[in-house]
Each structure stands twice: as structure tokens, then as C-alpha cells.
Amino acid sequence: FLALLMQKHLDDLARKAGIVAQWADLLRDLHRLQQACIRHRNSDWLVRTDAASSVVALFRLAQIAIPPRLRQTQL
């Protein structure tokens, strides 16, 4: 139920912005968005894949910040 509610909300936001959401493509692009922790020279780094333009647009519509591509962390 929550997934359908979220999809409806995002559809409404996209419609207001004049964007036609193709859910199969969006889900594929979201699935490709991943993050990994890498240790390099005794430092931990979080590295994420590039975000497709459709994912960037979706996050922007939902007012969600995409994590930086690379950031140092203390795990």
C-alpha cells in the first residue's frame, strides 16, 4: 500500500512539473544506484554509482538530496 501511495505522490509531482514518468525505466535506474564502503590508506570512504538523469529528476521532485558521489566516513 505504501509503495502505491508513494508512486501516486511521485506521479502527481511529475505531472505538475510536466514530466512523464516511465516507471519501468525509473525502477531500473534506481536499482542501479548503489553505494559501497571502501577502505583506502586506513580511511573509510563511501562511494556511490552515478545517478541517471531520471533518478536525479525524481529525487529533486521529491525534495530528497542525493548523497555525494564520494565522502569520507568513520565506520
MODELLER restraints for C-alpha pairs under 7 A, 6 or more apart:
rsr = mdl.restraints
at = mdl.atoms
rsr.add(forms.Gaussian(group=physical.xy_distance, feature=features.Distance(at['CA:11:A'], at['CA:21:A']), mean=6.84, stdev=0.5))
rsr.add(forms.Gaussian(group=physical.xy_distance, feature=features.Distance(at['CA:13:A'], at['CA:61:A']), mean=6.32, stdev=0.5))
rsr.add(forms.Gaussian(group=physical.xy_distance, feature=features.Distance(at['CA:14:A'], at['CA:20:A']), mean=6.51, stdev=0.5))
rsr.add(forms.Gaussian(group=physical.xy_distance, feature=features.Distance(at['CA:14:A'], at['CA:21:A']), mean=6.76, stdev=0.5))
rsr.add(forms.Gaussian(group=physical.xy_distance, feature=features.Distance(at['CA:14:A'], at['CA:61:A']), mean=6.96, stdev=0.5))
rsr.add(forms.Gaussian(group=physical.xy_distance, feature=features.Distance(at['CA:26:A'], at['CA:54:A']), mean=6.53, stdev=0.5))
rsr.add(forms.Gaussian(group=physical.xy_distance, feature=features.Distance(at['CA:26:A'], at['CA:55:A']), mean=6.70, stdev=0.5))
rsr.add(forms.Gaussian(group=physical.xy_distance, feature=features.Distance(at['CA:29:A'], at['CA:52:A']), mean=6.24, stdev=0.5))
rsr.add(forms.Gaussian(group=physical.xy_distance, feature=features.Distance(at['CA:29:A'], at['CA:55:A']), mean=6.56, stdev=0.5))
rsr.add(forms.Gaussian(group=physical.xy_distance, feature=features.Distance(at['CA:30:A'], at['CA:55:A']), mean=6.44, stdev=0.5))
rsr.add(forms.Gaussian(group=physical.xy_distance, feature=features.Distance(at['CA:33:A'], at['CA:49:A']), mean=5.66, stdev=0.5))
rsr.add(forms.Gaussian(group=physical.xy_distance, feature=features.Distance(at['CA:33:A'], at['CA:50:A']), mean=6.94, stdev=0.5))
rsr.add(forms.Gaussian(group=physical.xy_distance, feature=features.Distance(at['CA:33:A'], at['CA:51:A']), mean=6.04, stdev=0.5))
rsr.add(forms.Gaussian(group=physical.xy_distance, feature=features.Distance(at['CA:34:A'], at['CA:48:A']), mean=5.48, stdev=0.5))
rsr.add(forms.Gaussian(group=physical.xy_distance, feature=features.Distance(at['CA:34:A'], at['CA:49:A']), mean=5.58, stdev=0.5))
rsr.add(forms.Gaussian(group=physical.xy_distance, feature=features.Distance(at['CA:35:A'], at['CA:46:A']), mean=6.62, stdev=0.5))
rsr.add(forms.Gaussian(group=physical.xy_distance, feature=features.Distance(at['CA:35:A'], at['CA:47:A']), mean=5.50, stdev=0.5))
rsr.add(forms.Gaussian(group=physical.xy_distance, feature=features.Distance(at['CA:35:A'], at['CA:48:A']), mean=4.04, stdev=0.5))
rsr.add(forms.Gaussian(group=physical.xy_distance, feature=features.Distance(at['CA:35:A'], at['CA:49:A']), mean=6.46, stdev=0.5))
rsr.add(forms.Gaussian(group=physical.xy_distance, feature=features.Distance(at['CA:36:A'], at['CA:46:A']), mean=5.65, stdev=0.5))
rsr.add(forms.Gaussian(group=physical.xy_distance, feature=features.Distance(at['CA:36:A'], at['CA:47:A']), mean=5.38, stdev=0.5))
rsr.add(forms.Gaussian(group=physical.xy_distance, feature=features.Distance(at['CA:36:A'], at['CA:48:A']), mean=6.30, stdev=0.5))
rsr.add(forms.Gaussian(group=physical.xy_distance, feature=features.Distance(at['CA:37:A'], at['CA:44:A']), mean=6.61, stdev=0.5))
rsr.add(forms.Gaussian(group=physical.xy_distance, feature=features.Distance(at['CA:37:A'], at['CA:45:A']), mean=5.55, stdev=0.5))
rsr.add(forms.Gaussian(group=physical.xy_distance, feature=features.Distance(at['CA:37:A'], at['CA:46:A']), mean=4.58, stdev=0.5))
rsr.add(forms.Gaussian(group=physical.xy_distance, feature=features.Distance(at['CA:37:A'], at['CA:47:A']), mean=6.36, stdev=0.5))
rsr.add(forms.Gaussian(group=physical.xy_distance, feature=features.Distance(at['CA:38:A'], at['CA:44:A']), mean=5.69, stdev=0.5))
rsr.add(forms.Gaussian(group=physical.xy_distance, feature=features.Distance(at['CA:38:A'], at['CA:45:A']), mean=5.13, stdev=0.5))
rsr.add(forms.Gaussian(group=physical.xy_distance, feature=features.Distance(at['CA:38:A'], at['CA:46:A']), mean=6.34, stdev=0.5))
rsr.add(forms.Gaussian(group=physical.xy_distance, feature=features.Distance(at['CA:39:A'], at['CA:45:A']), mean=6.16, stdev=0.5))
rsr.add(forms.Gaussian(group=physical.xy_distance, feature=features.Distance(at['CA:44:A'], at['CA:72:A']), mean=5.90, stdev=0.5))
rsr.add(forms.Gaussian(group=physical.xy_distance, feature=features.Distance(at['CA:44:A'], at['CA:73:A']), mean=5.49, stdev=0.5))
rsr.add(forms.Gaussian(group=physical.xy_distance, feature=features.Distance(at['CA:44:A'], at['CA:74:A']), mean=6.16, stdev=0.5))
rsr.add(forms.Gaussian(group=physical.xy_distance, feature=features.Distance(at['CA:44:A'], at['CA:75:A']), mean=6.85, stdev=0.5))
rsr.add(forms.Gaussian(group=physical.xy_distance, feature=features.Distance(at['CA:45:A'], at['CA:70:A']), mean=6.84, stdev=0.5))
rsr.add(forms.Gaussian(group=physical.xy_distance, feature=features.Distance(at['CA:45:A'], at['CA:71:A']), mean=5.60, stdev=0.5))
rsr.add(forms.Gaussian(group=physical.xy_distance, feature=features.Distance(at['CA:45:A'], at['CA:72:A']), mean=4.37, stdev=0.5))
rsr.add(forms.Gaussian(group=physical.xy_distance, feature=features.Distance(at['CA:45:A'], at['CA:73:A']), mean=5.60, stdev=0.5))
rsr.add(forms.Gaussian(group=physical.xy_distance, feature=features.Distance(at['CA:46:A'], at['CA:70:A']), mean=5.72, stdev=0.5))
rsr.add(forms.Gaussian(group=physical.xy_distance, feature=features.Distance(at['CA:46:A'], at['CA:71:A']), mean=5.39, stdev=0.5))
rsr.add(forms.Gaussian(group=physical.xy_distance, feature=features.Distance(at['CA:46:A'], at['CA:72:A']), mean=6.25, stdev=0.5))
rsr.add(forms.Gaussian(group=physical.xy_distance, feature=features.Distance(at['CA:46:A'], at['CA:73:A']), mean=6.77, stdev=0.5))
rsr.add(forms.Gaussian(group=physical.xy_distance, feature=features.Distance(at['CA:47:A'], at['CA:69:A']), mean=5.73, stdev=0.5))
rsr.add(forms.Gaussian(group=physical.xy_distance, feature=features.Distance(at['CA:47:A'], at['CA:70:A']), mean=4.68, stdev=0.5))
rsr.add(forms.Gaussian(group=physical.xy_distance, feature=features.Distance(at['CA:47:A'], at['CA:71:A']), mean=6.81, stdev=0.5))
rsr.add(forms.Gaussian(group=physical.xy_distance, feature=features.Distance(at['CA:48:A'], at['CA:69:A']), mean=5.21, stdev=0.5))
rsr.add(forms.Gaussian(group=physical.xy_distance, feature=features.Distance(at['CA:48:A'], at['CA:70:A']), mean=6.68, stdev=0.5))
rsr.add(forms.Gaussian(group=physical.xy_distance, feature=features.Distance(at['CA:59:A'], at['CA:65:A']), mean=6.69, stdev=0.5))
